[in-house]
Amino acid sequence: MSDVTNNSKFLVGIYDDDDVVLHAVKEVKTAGVRIHEVYTPFPIHGLDVALGHPRTRLGIAAFLFGLSGTITALTLTAYTESFDWPMIVGGKDSYSPIVYVPVIFELTVLFCALGMVGTFLVSNGLGPTVKPLMYDLRTTDNKFAMAIDLSKNSLGEGDIERILKNSGAAEVNIKQF
């Protein structure tokens, strides 16, 4: 979303089937057209590979958020038991990390979940003040849209429209932002 400038002109191919759009991506890229993005109502297995997206690093982010939650929980329990509110039972300190497994687990999950929500919002450029770009409203229901930024392609509008129709597009529209 952030790489779309004002007055960008897009050619949008609308497809009816997920298999057709997956094969169309390969055909359009083979023809030398640079695809901006493909919008679908549900995930299509292999589409990210066909588009050439790099492997996601969200697993690393999730691990780091979970690790920070675990470290925070261990620090919290150690501080609480040692300094803030030590419990002495039978003349002995009762601190043992195994007693606090539920606290450690819950903070790990909480930090991971909140961190991943924040990562999702930031990486997708979403927020309360952002107006999303809608190439076709039907992509939220049952259609698949392939958006092609005309300013980033060397082929002309007519050539790209012909390529999209030959690849199985039910319709081709022009969208300007």
Buried (B, 14 or more C-beta within 10 A) or exposed (E): EEEBEEEBEBBBBBBEBBEBBBBBBEBBBEBEBEBBBBBBBEEBEEBBEBBEEEEEEEEEBBEBBBEBBBBBBBEBBEEBBEEEEEEEEEEEEEBEEEEBEEBBEEBBEBBBBEBBEEBEEEEEEEEEEEEEBEBBEBBEEEBBBBBBBBEEBEBEBEBBBBBBEEBBBEEBBEBEE
